Amino acid sequence: MNNEKNDKEAWWQPAIIMFAKFSSWIFFPIIIGVPLGRWLDKVYGTAPLLFIIAMGISFLISIFGLVMEVNKEYQKIEKENKNNSNIKK
């Protein structure tokens, strides 16, 4: 069944999907954090304190999301390797 899936799936498709997942964990927290930090600084007159805090929180969210995605991919690879080694025996 894995061979059928691999035949139907382009060789580059998993890499593009992984790139999109990783990129989104970097892109979206920052896209949300920048305007939020600037808006909070404008509302409370604390420039650049709340902007820096928002960027720090965005960074932490990005790192946490990337670590989660890397762990998922690692577990998927380990599972595939285990299945392949069981098939070869």
PDB file of N, CA, C and O in Angstrom, chain B, residues numbered from 101:
ATOM      1  N   MET B 101       0.820  -1.188   0.000  1.00  0.00           N
ATOM      2  CA  MET B 101       0.000   0.000   0.000  1.00  0.00           C
ATOM      3  C   MET B 101       0.867   1.256   0.000  1.00  0.00           C
ATOM      4  O   MET B 101       0.520   2.235  -0.661  1.00  0.00           O
ATOM      5  N   ASN B 102       1.985   1.251   0.725  1.00  0.00           N
ATOM      6  CA  ASN B 102       2.885   2.404   0.726  1.00  0.00           C
ATOM      7  C   ASN B 102       3.454   2.647  -0.660  1.00  0.00           C
ATOM      8  O   ASN B 102       3.632   3.794  -1.070  1.00  0.00           O
ATOM      9  N   ASN B 103       3.743   1.564  -1.387  1.00  0.00           N
ATOM     10  CA  ASN B 103       4.281   1.729  -2.732  1.00  0.00           C
ATOM     11  C   ASN B 103       3.267   2.383  -3.647  1.00  0.00           C
ATOM     12  O   ASN B 103       3.642   3.201  -4.488  1.00  0.00           O
ATOM     13  N   GLU B 104       1.981   2.046  -3.509  1.00  0.00           N
ATOM     14  CA  GLU B 104       0.940   2.678  -4.311  1.00  0.00           C
ATOM     15  C   GLU B 104       0.865   4.167  -4.008  1.00  0.00           C
ATOM     16  O   GLU B 104       0.729   4.987  -4.916  1.00  0.00           O
ATOM     17  N   LYS B 105       0.954   4.512  -2.730  1.00  0.00           N
ATOM     18  CA  LYS B 105       0.907   5.917  -2.333  1.00  0.00           C
ATOM     19  C   LYS B 105       2.109   6.662  -2.894  1.00  0.00           C
ATOM     20  O   LYS B 105       1.969   7.780  -3.391  1.00  0.00           O
ATOM     21  N   ASN B 106       3.295   6.051  -2.819  1.00  0.00           N
ATOM     22  CA  ASN B 106       4.504   6.699  -3.320  1.00  0.00           C
ATOM     23  C   ASN B 106       4.463   6.862  -4.832  1.00  0.00           C
ATOM     24  O   ASN B 106       4.996   7.839  -5.359  1.00  0.00           O
ATOM     25  N   ASP B 107       3.837   5.917  -5.544  1.00  0.00           N
ATOM     26  CA  ASP B 107       3.745   6.030  -6.991  1.00  0.00           C
ATOM     27  C   ASP B 107       2.826   7.167  -7.403  1.00  0.00           C
ATOM     28  O   ASP B 107       3.095   7.841  -8.397  1.00  0.00           O
ATOM     29  N   LYS B 108       1.755   7.395  -6.668  1.00  0.00           N
ATOM     30  CA  LYS B 108       0.796   8.436  -7.002  1.00  0.00           C
ATOM     31  C   LYS B 108       1.281   9.821  -6.577  1.00  0.00           C
ATOM     32  O   LYS B 108       0.881  10.818  -7.178  1.00  0.00           O
ATOM     33  N   GLU B 109       2.115   9.901  -5.576  1.00  0.00           N
ATOM     34  CA  GLU B 109       2.572  11.165  -5.015  1.00  0.00           C
ATOM     35  C   GLU B 109       3.871  11.596  -5.685  1.00  0.00           C
ATOM     36  O   GLU B 109       4.793  10.795  -5.837  1.00  0.00           O
ATOM     37  N   ALA B 110       3.939  12.858  -6.085  1.00  0.00           N
ATOM     38  CA  ALA B 110       5.162  13.381  -6.681  1.00  0.00           C
ATOM     39  C   ALA B 110       6.281  13.393  -5.643  1.00  0.00           C
ATOM     40  O   ALA B 110       6.020  13.553  -4.450  1.00  0.00           O
ATOM     41  N   TRP B 111       7.509  13.226  -6.086  1.00  0.00           N
ATOM     42  CA  TRP B 111       8.639  13.132  -5.165  1.00  0.00           C
ATOM     43  C   TRP B 111       8.847  14.408  -4.373  1.00  0.00           C
ATOM     44  O   TRP B 111       9.371  14.366  -3.260  1.00  0.00           O
ATOM     45  N   TRP B 112       8.444  15.544  -4.930  1.00  0.00           N
ATOM     46  CA  TRP B 112       8.681  16.834  -4.290  1.00  0.00           C
ATOM     47  C   TRP B 112       7.536  17.280  -3.402  1.00  0.00           C
ATOM     48  O   TRP B 112       7.690  18.230  -2.635  1.00  0.00           O
ATOM     49  N   GLN B 113       6.397  16.621  -3.487  1.00  0.00           N
ATOM     50  CA  GLN B 113       5.207  17.063  -2.763  1.00  0.00           C
ATOM     51  C   GLN B 113       5.386  17.070  -1.235  1.00  0.00           C
ATOM     52  O   GLN B 113       5.003  18.056  -0.606  1.00  0.00           O
ATOM     53  N   PRO B 114       5.942  16.032  -0.610  1.00  0.00           N
ATOM     54  CA  PRO B 114       6.129  16.093   0.857  1.00  0.00           C
ATOM     55  C   PRO B 114       7.039  17.240   1.299  1.00  0.00           C
ATOM     56  O   PRO B 114       6.826  17.834   2.356  1.00  0.00           O
ATOM     57  N   ALA B 115       8.043  17.546   0.495  1.00  0.00           N
ATOM     58  CA  ALA B 115       8.951  18.643   0.853  1.00  0.00           C
ATOM     59  C   ALA B 115       8.233  19.988   0.798  1.00  0.00           C
ATOM     60  O   ALA B 115       8.459  20.843   1.654  1.00  0.00           O
ATOM     61  N   ILE B 116       7.376  20.183  -0.192  1.00  0.00           N
ATOM     62  CA  ILE B 116       6.625  21.433  -0.309  1.00  0.00           C
ATOM     63  C   ILE B 116       5.649  21.578   0.855  1.00  0.00           C
ATOM     64  O   ILE B 116       5.491  22.666   1.407  1.00  0.00           O
ATOM     65  N   ILE B 117       4.997  20.482   1.224  1.00  0.00           N
ATOM     66  CA  ILE B 117       4.058  20.517   2.349  1.00  0.00           C
ATOM     67  C   ILE B 117       4.792  20.849   3.643  1.00  0.00           C
ATOM     68  O   ILE B 117       4.317  21.661   4.437  1.00  0.00           O
ATOM     69  N   MET B 118       5.942  20.227   3.857  1.00  0.00           N
ATOM     70  CA  MET B 118       6.731  20.495   5.064  1.00  0.00           C
ATOM     71  C   MET B 118       7.216  21.949   5.078  1.00  0.00           C
ATOM     72  O   MET B 118       7.181  22.603   6.120  1.00  0.00           O
ATOM     73  N   PHE B 119       7.662  22.450   3.936  1.00  0.00           N
ATOM     74  CA  PHE B 119       8.106  23.845   3.830  1.00  0.00           C
ATOM     75  C   PHE B 119       6.962  24.798   4.174  1.00  0.00           C
ATOM     76  O   PHE B 119       7.162  25.779   4.890  1.00  0.00           O
ATOM     77  N   ALA B 120       5.772  24.509   3.666  1.00  0.00           N
ATOM     78  CA  ALA B 120       4.614  25.367   3.933  1.00  0.00           C
ATOM     79  C   ALA B 120       4.263  25.370   5.418  1.00  0.00           C
ATOM     80  O   ALA B 120       3.955  26.420   5.982  1.00  0.00           O
ATOM     81  N   LYS B 121       4.308  24.207   6.045  1.00  0.00           N
ATOM     82  CA  LYS B 121       4.004  24.127   7.479  1.00  0.00           C
ATOM     83  C   LYS B 121       5.018  24.922   8.293  1.00  0.00           C
ATOM     84  O   LYS B 121       4.644  25.700   9.171  1.00  0.00           O
ATOM     85  N   PHE B 122       6.290  24.724   8.003  1.00  0.00           N
ATOM     86  CA  PHE B 122       7.329  25.413   8.764  1.00  0.00           C
ATOM     87  C   PHE B 122       7.278  26.922   8.520  1.00  0.00           C
ATOM     88  O   PHE B 122       7.420  27.712   9.454  1.00  0.00           O
ATOM     89  N   SER B 123       7.076  27.314   7.276  1.00  0.00           N
ATOM     90  CA  SER B 123       7.026  28.735   6.946  1.00  0.00           C
ATOM     91  C   SER B 123       5.840  29.422   7.614  1.00  0.00           C
ATOM     92  O   SER B 123       5.949  30.563   8.064  1.00  0.00           O
ATOM     93  N   SER B 124       4.715  28.728   7.675  1.00  0.00           N
ATOM     94  CA  SER B 124       3.539  29.343   8.294  1.00  0.00           C
ATOM     95  C   SER B 124       3.751  29.582   9.782  1.00  0.00           C
ATOM     96  O   SER B 124       3.232  30.552  10.335  1.00  0.00           O
ATOM     97  N   TRP B 125       4.514  28.699  10.439  1.00  0.00           N
ATOM     98  CA  TRP B 125       4.797  28.903  11.864  1.00  0.00           C
ATOM     99  C   TRP B 125       5.729  30.088  12.090  1.00  0.00           C
ATOM    100  O   TRP B 125       5.769  30.634  13.193  1.00  0.00           O
ATOM    101  N   ILE B 126       6.462  30.487  11.090  1.00  0.00           N
ATOM    102  CA  ILE B 126       7.311  31.680  11.209  1.00  0.00           C
ATOM    103  C   ILE B 126       6.533  32.923  10.777  1.00  0.00           C
ATOM    104  O   ILE B 126       6.596  33.956  11.443  1.00  0.00           O
ATOM    105  N   PHE B 127       5.805  32.829   9.674  1.00  0.00           N
ATOM    106  CA  PHE B 127       5.155  33.980   9.040  1.00  0.00           C
ATOM    107  C   PHE B 127       3.970  34.518   9.837  1.00  0.00           C
ATOM    108  O   PHE B 127       3.929  35.710  10.140  1.00  0.00           O
ATOM    109  N   PHE B 128       3.015  33.671  10.180  1.00  0.00           N
ATOM    110  CA  PHE B 128       1.770  34.158  10.769  1.00  0.00           C
ATOM    111  C   PHE B 128       1.909  34.773  12.163  1.00  0.00           C
ATOM    112  O   PHE B 128       1.282  35.803  12.415  1.00  0.00           O
ATOM    113  N   PRO B 129       2.688  34.205  13.078  1.00  0.00           N
ATOM    114  CA  PRO B 129       2.835  34.906  14.370  1.00  0.00           C
ATOM    115  C   PRO B 129       3.439  36.305  14.227  1.00  0.00           C
ATOM    116  O   PRO B 129       3.067  37.222  14.959  1.00  0.00           O
ATOM    117  N   ILE B 130       4.364  36.466  13.291  1.00  0.00           N
ATOM    118  CA  ILE B 130       4.972  37.781  13.106  1.00  0.00           C
ATOM    119  C   ILE B 130       3.983  38.746  12.441  1.00  0.00           C
ATOM    120  O   ILE B 130       3.906  39.917  12.814  1.00  0.00           O
ATOM    121  N   ILE B 131       3.231  38.248  11.458  1.00  0.00           N
ATOM    122  CA  ILE B 131       2.243  39.093  10.788  1.00  0.00           C
ATOM    123  C   ILE B 131       1.177  39.571  11.776  1.00  0.00           C
ATOM    124  O   ILE B 131       0.654  40.677  11.639  1.00  0.00           O
ATOM    125  N   ILE B 132       0.864  38.761  12.744  1.00  0.00           N
ATOM    126  CA  ILE B 132      -0.105  39.165  13.776  1.00  0.00           C
ATOM    127  C   ILE B 132       0.567  40.043  14.834  1.00  0.00           C
ATOM    128  O   ILE B 132      -0.027  41.012  15.307  1.00  0.00           O
ATOM    129  N   GLY B 133       1.804  39.704  15.205  1.00  0.00           N
ATOM    130  CA  GLY B 133       2.492  40.408  16.286  1.00  0.00           C
ATOM    131  C   GLY B 133       2.900  41.830  15.970  1.00  0.00           C
ATOM    132  O   GLY B 133       2.835  42.697  16.841  1.00  0.00           O
ATOM    133  N   VAL B 134       3.325  42.093  14.726  1.00  0.00           N
ATOM    134  CA  VAL B 134       3.790  43.440  14.359  1.00  0.00           C
ATOM    135  C   VAL B 134       2.670  44.475  14.481  1.00  0.00           C
ATOM    136  O   VAL B 134       2.835  45.464  15.194  1.00  0.00           O
ATOM    137  N   PRO B 135       1.529  44.273  13.799  1.00  0.00           N
ATOM    138  CA  PRO B 135       0.485  45.294  13.939  1.00  0.00           C
ATOM    139  C   PRO B 135      -0.090  45.361  15.350  1.00  0.00           C
ATOM    140  O   PRO B 135      -0.449  46.437  15.828  1.00  0.00           O
ATOM    141  N   LEU B 136      -0.176  44.214  16.013  1.00  0.00           N
ATOM    142  CA  LEU B 136      -0.703  44.203  17.375  1.00  0.00           C
ATOM    143  C   LEU B 136       0.204  45.006  18.307  1.00  0.00           C
ATOM    144  O   LEU B 136      -0.280  45.812  19.101  1.00  0.00           O
ATOM    145  N   GLY B 137       1.505  44.789  18.214  1.00  0.00           N
ATOM    146  CA  GLY B 137       2.449  45.529  19.048  1.00  0.00           C
ATOM    147  C   GLY B 137       2.430  47.019  18.778  1.00  0.00           C
ATOM    148  O   GLY B 137       2.462  47.824  19.709  1.00  0.00           O
ATOM    149  N   ARG B 138       2.377  47.389  17.505  1.00  0.00           N
ATOM    150  CA  ARG B 138       2.318  48.820  17.161  1.00  0.00           C
ATOM    151  C   ARG B 138       1.018  49.457  17.645  1.00  0.00           C
ATOM    152  O   ARG B 138       1.011  50.574  18.164  1.00  0.00           O
ATOM    153  N   TRP B 139      -0.076  48.729  17.467  1.00  0.00           N
ATOM    154  CA  TRP B 139      -1.371  49.254  17.916  1.00  0.00           C
ATOM    155  C   TRP B 139      -1.389  49.429  19.435  1.00  0.00           C
ATOM    156  O   TRP B 139      -1.849  50.457  19.932  1.00  0.00           O
ATOM    157  N   LEU B 140      -0.894  48.437  20.175  1.00  0.00           N
ATOM    158  CA  LEU B 140      -0.863  48.546  21.634  1.00  0.00           C
ATOM    159  C   LEU B 140       0.021  49.704  22.087  1.00  0.00           C
ATOM    160  O   LEU B 140      -0.323  50.418  23.028  1.00  0.00           O
ATOM    161  N   ASP B 141       1.164  49.893  21.416  1.00  0.00           N
ATOM    162  CA  ASP B 141       2.029  51.028  21.753  1.00  0.00           C
ATOM    163  C   ASP B 141       1.332  52.357  21.490  1.00  0.00           C
ATOM    164  O   ASP B 141       1.478  53.303  22.264  1.00  0.00           O
ATOM    165  N   LYS B 142       0.579  52.429  20.404  1.00  0.00           N
ATOM    166  CA  LYS B 142      -0.129  53.669  20.076  1.00  0.00           C
ATOM    167  C   LYS B 142      -1.241  53.935  21.085  1.00  0.00           C
ATOM    168  O   LYS B 142      -1.442  55.074  21.505  1.00  0.00           O
ATOM    169  N   VAL B 143      -1.964  52.884  21.476  1.00  0.00           N
ATOM    170  CA  VAL B 143      -3.080  53.053  22.418  1.00  0.00           C
ATOM    171  C   VAL B 143      -2.573  53.447  23.800  1.00  0.00           C
ATOM    172  O   VAL B 143      -3.126  54.350  24.428  1.00  0.00           O
ATOM    173  N   TYR B 144      -1.532  52.781  24.276  1.00  0.00           N
ATOM    174  CA  TYR B 144      -1.059  53.002  25.646  1.00  0.00           C
ATOM    175  C   TYR B 144       0.143  53.952  25.733  1.00  0.00           C
ATOM    176  O   TYR B 144       0.576  54.289  26.835  1.00  0.00           O
ATOM    177  N   GLY B 145       0.683  54.384  24.601  1.00  0.00           N
ATOM    178  CA  GLY B 145       1.806  55.317  24.610  1.00  0.00           C
ATOM    179  C   GLY B 145       3.059  54.744  25.238  1.00  0.00           C
ATOM    180  O   GLY B 145       3.772  55.444  25.958  1.00  0.00           O
ATOM    181  N   THR B 146       3.333  53.486  24.974  1.00  0.00           N
ATOM    182  CA  THR B 146       4.475  52.816  25.596  1.00  0.00           C
ATOM    183  C   THR B 146       5.566  52.455  24.599  1.00  0.00           C
ATOM    184  O   THR B 146       6.381  51.574  24.876  1.00  0.00           O
ATOM    185  N   ALA B 147       5.600  53.113  23.450  1.00  0.00           N
ATOM    186  CA  ALA B 147       6.542  52.749  22.377  1.00  0.00           C
ATOM    187  C   ALA B 147       7.956  52.657  22.911  1.00  0.00           C
ATOM    188  O   ALA B 147       8.355  53.532  23.679  1.00  0.00           O
ATOM    189  N   PRO B 148       8.707  51.694  22.568  1.00  0.00           N
ATOM    190  CA  PRO B 148       8.475  50.470  21.815  1.00  0.00           C
ATOM    191  C   PRO B 148       8.273  49.238  22.713  1.00  0.00           C
ATOM    192  O   PRO B 148       8.430  48.107  22.252  1.00  0.00           O
ATOM    193  N   LEU B 149       7.933  49.448  23.965  1.00  0.00           N
ATOM    194  CA  LEU B 149       7.880  48.354  24.936  1.00  0.00           C
ATOM    195  C   LEU B 149       6.908  47.239  24.533  1.00  0.00           C
ATOM    196  O   LEU B 149       7.307  46.076  24.464  1.00  0.00           O
ATOM    197  N   LEU B 150       5.658  47.569  24.270  1.00  0.00           N
ATOM    198  CA  LEU B 150       4.678  46.535  23.944  1.00  0.00           C
ATOM    199  C   LEU B 150       4.947  45.906  22.580  1.00  0.00           C
ATOM    200  O   LEU B 150       4.618  44.742  22.354  1.00  0.00           O
ATOM    201  N   PHE B 151       5.544  46.678  21.672  1.00  0.00           N
ATOM    202  CA  PHE B 151       5.943  46.116  20.381  1.00  0.00           C
ATOM    203  C   PHE B 151       7.005  45.041  20.577  1.00  0.00           C
ATOM    204  O   PHE B 151       6.929  43.969  19.978  1.00  0.00           O
ATOM    205  N   ILE B 152       7.984  45.329  21.410  1.00  0.00           N
ATOM    206  CA  ILE B 152       9.058  44.355  21.682  1.00  0.00           C
ATOM    207  C   ILE B 152       8.493  43.126  22.384  1.00  0.00           C
ATOM    208  O   ILE B 152       8.886  42.001  22.076  1.00  0.00           O
ATOM    209  N   ILE B 153       7.585  43.330  23.313  1.00  0.00           N
ATOM    210  CA  ILE B 153       6.956  42.199  24.008  1.00  0.00           C
ATOM    211  C   ILE B 153       6.152  41.350  23.016  1.00  0.00           C
ATOM    212  O   ILE B 153       6.218  40.122  23.056  1.00  0.00           O
ATOM    213  N   ALA B 154       5.395  42.003  22.129  1.00  0.00           N
ATOM    214  CA  ALA B 154       4.614  41.272  21.123  1.00  0.00           C
ATOM    215  C   ALA B 154       5.534  40.476  20.200  1.00  0.00           C
ATOM    216  O   ALA B 154       5.214  39.346  19.831  1.00  0.00           O
ATOM    217  N   MET B 155       6.664  41.052  19.829  1.00  0.00           N
ATOM    218  CA  MET B 155       7.616  40.332  18.977  1.00  0.00           C
ATOM    219  C   MET B 155       8.232  39.147  19.722  1.00  0.00           C
ATOM    220  O   MET B 155       8.453  38.090  19.131  1.00  0.00           O
ATOM    221  N   GLY B 156       8.506  39.319  21.007  1.00  0.00           N
ATOM    222  CA  GLY B 156       9.028  38.208  21.805  1.00  0.00           C
ATOM    223  C   GLY B 156       8.032  37.070  21.909  1.00  0.00           C
ATOM    224  O   GLY B 156       8.398  35.900  21.794  1.00  0.00           O
ATOM    225  N   ILE B 157       6.770  37.415  22.127  1.00  0.00           N
ATOM    226  CA  ILE B 157       5.727  36.387  22.206  1.00  0.00           C
ATOM    227  C   ILE B 157       5.556  35.704  20.846  1.00  0.00           C
ATOM    228  O   ILE B 157       5.371  34.488  20.783  1.00  0.00           O
ATOM    229  N   SER B 158       5.615  36.476  19.766  1.00  0.00           N
ATOM    230  CA  SER B 158       5.533  35.902  18.420  1.00  0.00           C
ATOM    231  C   SER B 158       6.682  34.937  18.175  1.00  0.00           C
ATOM    232  O   SER B 158       6.494  33.864  17.601  1.00  0.00           O
ATOM    233  N   PHE B 159       7.868  35.324  18.612  1.00  0.00           N
ATOM    234  CA  PHE B 159       9.036  34.457  18.469  1.00  0.00           C
ATOM    235  C   PHE B 159       8.843  33.150  19.236  1.00  0.00           C
ATOM    236  O   PHE B 159       9.126  32.072  18.713  1.00  0.00           O
ATOM    237  N   LEU B 160       8.361  33.246  20.473  1.00  0.00           N
ATOM    238  CA  LEU B 160       8.148  32.040  21.271  1.00  0.00           C
ATOM    239  C   LEU B 160       7.085  31.127  20.646  1.00  0.00           C
ATOM    240  O   LEU B 160       7.234  29.906  20.643  1.00  0.00           O
ATOM    241  N   ILE B 161       6.022  31.723  20.123  1.00  0.00           N
ATOM    242  CA  ILE B 161       4.991  30.931  19.448  1.00  0.00           C
ATOM    243  C   ILE B 161       5.578  30.239  18.223  1.00  0.00           C
ATOM    244  O   ILE B 161       5.283  29.071  17.968  1.00  0.00           O
ATOM    245  N   SER B 162       6.403  30.948  17.467  1.00  0.00           N
ATOM    246  CA  SER B 162       7.043  30.361  16.288  1.00  0.00           C
ATOM    247  C   SER B 162       7.931  29.189  16.662  1.00  0.00           C
ATOM    248  O   SER B 162       7.869  28.130  16.037  1.00  0.00           O
ATOM    249  N   ILE B 163       8.751  29.376  17.673  1.00  0.00           N
ATOM    250  CA  ILE B 163       9.658  28.303  18.093  1.00  0.00           C
ATOM    251  C   ILE B 163       8.862  27.098  18.579  1.00  0.00           C
ATOM    252  O   ILE B 163       9.175  25.965  18.214  1.00  0.00           O
ATOM    253  N   PHE B 164       7.838  27.327  19.395  1.00  0.00           N
ATOM    254  CA  PHE B 164       7.009  26.234  19.899  1.00  0.00           C
ATOM    255  C   PHE B 164       6.350  25.483  18.744  1.00  0.00           C
ATOM    256  O   PHE B 164       6.355  24.252  18.731  1.00  0.00           O
ATOM    257  N   GLY B 165       5.787  26.197  17.784  1.00  0.00           N
ATOM    258  CA  GLY B 165       5.141  25.564  16.637  1.00  0.00           C
ATOM    259  C   GLY B 165       6.121  24.788  15.780  1.00  0.00           C
ATOM    260  O   GLY B 165       5.810  23.691  15.317  1.00  0.00           O
ATOM    261  N   LEU B 166       7.305  25.349  15.563  1.00  0.00           N
ATOM    262  CA  LEU B 166       8.321  24.642  14.777  1.00  0.00           C
ATOM    263  C   LEU B 166       8.765  23.361  15.466  1.00  0.00           C
ATOM    264  O   LEU B 166       8.924  22.329  14.814  1.00  0.00           O
ATOM    265  N   VAL B 167       8.964  23.417  16.760  1.00  0.00           N
ATOM    266  CA  VAL B 167       9.370  22.221  17.499  1.00  0.00           C
ATOM    267  C   VAL B 167       8.282  21.147  17.417  1.00  0.00           C
ATOM    268  O   VAL B 167       8.587  19.965  17.258  1.00  0.00           O
ATOM    269  N   MET B 168       7.010  21.559  17.525  1.00  0.00           N
ATOM    270  CA  MET B 168       5.906  20.594  17.403  1.00  0.00           C
ATOM    271  C   MET B 168       5.895  19.951  16.020  1.00  0.00           C
ATOM    272  O   MET B 168       5.732  18.736  15.909  1.00  0.00           O
ATOM    273  N   GLU B 169       6.065  20.741  14.974  1.00  0.00           N
ATOM    274  CA  GLU B 169       6.050  20.209  13.610  1.00  0.00           C
ATOM    275  C   GLU B 169       7.240  19.289  13.362  1.00  0.00           C
ATOM    276  O   GLU B 169       7.094  18.249  12.721  1.00  0.00           O
ATOM    277  N   VAL B 170       8.404  19.659  13.859  1.00  0.00           N
ATOM    278  CA  VAL B 170       9.585  18.803  13.693  1.00  0.00           C
ATOM    279  C   VAL B 170       9.369  17.470  14.404  1.00  0.00           C
ATOM    280  O   VAL B 170       9.716  16.419  13.864  1.00  0.00           O
ATOM    281  N   ASN B 171       8.799  17.499  15.611  1.00  0.00           N
ATOM    282  CA  ASN B 171       8.519  16.251  16.326  1.00  0.00           C
ATOM    283  C   ASN B 171       7.523  15.382  15.572  1.00  0.00           C
ATOM    284  O   ASN B 171       7.692  14.164  15.519  1.00  0.00           O
ATOM    285  N   LYS B 172       6.485  15.982  14.986  1.00  0.00           N
ATOM    286  CA  LYS B 172       5.511  15.215  14.195  1.00  0.00           C
ATOM    287  C   LYS B 172       6.185  14.551  13.000  1.00  0.00           C
ATOM    288  O   LYS B 172       5.957  13.373  12.726  1.00  0.00           O
ATOM    289  N   GLU B 173       7.018  15.315  12.289  1.00  0.00           N
ATOM    290  CA  GLU B 173       7.712  14.766  11.127  1.00  0.00           C
ATOM    291  C   GLU B 173       8.680  13.662  11.532  1.00  0.00           C
ATOM    292  O   GLU B 173       8.793  12.644  10.849  1.00  0.00           O
ATOM    293  N   TYR B 174       9.370  13.865  12.636  1.00  0.00           N
ATOM    294  CA  TYR B 174      10.313  12.854  13.117  1.00  0.00           C
ATOM    295  C   TYR B 174       9.582  11.563  13.474  1.00  0.00           C
ATOM    296  O   TYR B 174      10.041  10.474  13.130  1.00  0.00           O
ATOM    297  N   GLN B 175       8.443  11.682  14.166  1.00  0.00           N
ATOM    298  CA  GLN B 175       7.664  10.492  14.522  1.00  0.00           C
ATOM    299  C   GLN B 175       7.133   9.799  13.276  1.00  0.00           C
ATOM    300  O   GLN B 175       7.092   8.570  13.224  1.00  0.00           O
ATOM    301  N   LYS B 176       6.727  10.571  12.272  1.00  0.00           N
ATOM    302  CA  LYS B 176       6.239   9.979  11.032  1.00  0.00           C
ATOM    303  C   LYS B 176       7.357   9.213  10.320  1.00  0.00           C
ATOM    304  O   LYS B 176       7.127   8.120   9.802  1.00  0.00           O
ATOM    305  N   ILE B 177       8.551   9.774  10.292  1.00  0.00           N
ATOM    306  CA  ILE B 177       9.693   9.109   9.663  1.00  0.00           C
ATOM    307  C   ILE B 177      10.055   7.842  10.429  1.00  0.00           C
ATOM    308  O   ILE B 177      10.321   6.801   9.829  1.00  0.00           O
ATOM    309  N   GLU B 178      10.063   7.935  11.753  1.00  0.00           N
ATOM    310  CA  GLU B 178      10.370   6.747  12.563  1.00  0.00           C
ATOM    311  C   GLU B 178       9.352   5.637  12.324  1.00  0.00           C
ATOM    312  O   GLU B 178       9.721   4.467  12.226  1.00  0.00           O
ATOM    313  N   LYS B 179       8.075   5.998  12.229  1.00  0.00           N
ATOM    314  CA  LYS B 179       7.025   5.007  11.982  1.00  0.00           C
ATOM    315  C   LYS B 179       7.207   4.353  10.613  1.00  0.00           C
ATOM    316  O   LYS B 179       7.067   3.137  10.482  1.00  0.00           O
ATOM    317  N   GLU B 180       7.520   5.161   9.589  1.00  0.00           N
ATOM    318  CA  GLU B 180       7.751   4.619   8.258  1.00  0.00           C
ATOM    319  C   GLU B 180       8.966   3.700   8.238  1.00  0.00           C
ATOM    320  O   GLU B 180       8.936   2.646   7.603  1.00  0.00           O
ATOM    321  N   ASN B 181      10.027   4.089   8.926  1.00  0.00           N
ATOM    322  CA  ASN B 181      11.222   3.244   8.992  1.00  0.00           C
ATOM    323  C   ASN B 181      10.925   1.930   9.699  1.00  0.00           C
ATOM    324  O   ASN B 181      11.409   0.877   9.284  1.00  0.00           O
ATOM    325  N   LYS B 182      10.136   1.984  10.758  1.00  0.00           N
ATOM    326  CA  LYS B 182       9.777   0.769  11.487  1.00  0.00           C
ATOM    327  C   LYS B 182       8.932  -0.147  10.598  1.00  0.00           C
ATOM    328  O   LYS B 182       9.144  -1.359  10.567  1.00  0.00           O
ATOM    329  N   ASN B 183       7.976   0.439   9.880  1.00  0.00           N
ATOM    330  CA  ASN B 183       7.150  -0.361   8.973  1.00  0.00           C
ATOM    331  C   ASN B 183       7.980  -0.963   7.844  1.00  0.00           C
ATOM    332  O   ASN B 183       7.767  -2.115   7.468  1.00  0.00           O
ATOM    333  N   ASN B 184       8.908  -0.207   7.308  1.00  0.00           N
ATOM    334  CA  ASN B 184       9.767  -0.723   6.236  1.00  0.00           C
ATOM    335  C   ASN B 184      10.682  -1.824   6.728  1.00  0.00           C
ATOM    336  O   ASN B 184      10.938  -2.781   5.998  1.00  0.00           O
ATOM    337  N   SER B 185      11.180  -1.712   7.948  1.00  0.00           N
ATOM    338  CA  SER B 185      12.062  -2.765   8.473  1.00  0.00           C
ATOM    339  C   SER B 185      11.272  -4.029   8.771  1.00  0.00           C
ATOM    340  O   SER B 185      11.803  -5.132   8.634  1.00  0.00           O
ATOM    341  N   ASN B 186       9.997  -3.889   9.183  1.00  0.00           N
ATOM    342  CA  ASN B 186       9.154  -5.058   9.413  1.00  0.00           C
ATOM    343  C   ASN B 186       8.790  -5.758   8.105  1.00  0.00           C
ATOM    344  O   ASN B 186       8.669  -6.983   8.068  1.00  0.00           O
ATOM    345  N   ILE B 187       8.617  -4.993   7.046  1.00  0.00           N
ATOM    346  CA  ILE B 187       8.285  -5.566   5.741  1.00  0.00           C
ATOM    347  C   ILE B 187       9.465  -6.341   5.178  1.00  0.00           C
ATOM    348  O   ILE B 187       9.270  -7.393   4.569  1.00  0.00           O
ATOM    349  N   LYS B 188      10.689  -5.846   5.368  1.00  0.00           N
ATOM    350  CA  LYS B 188      11.882  -6.496   4.837  1.00  0.00           C
ATOM    351  C   LYS B 188      12.172  -7.822   5.512  1.00  0.00           C
ATOM    352  O   LYS B 188      12.808  -8.689   4.911  1.00  0.00           O
ATOM    353  N   LYS B 189      11.724  -8.002   6.744  1.00  0.00           N
ATOM    354  CA  LYS B 189      12.015  -9.240   7.481  1.00  0.00           C
ATOM    355  C   LYS B 189      11.171 -10.341   7.034  1.00  0.00           C
ATOM    356  O   LYS B 189      11.284 -11.454   7.548  1.00  0.00           O
TER     357      LYS B 189
END
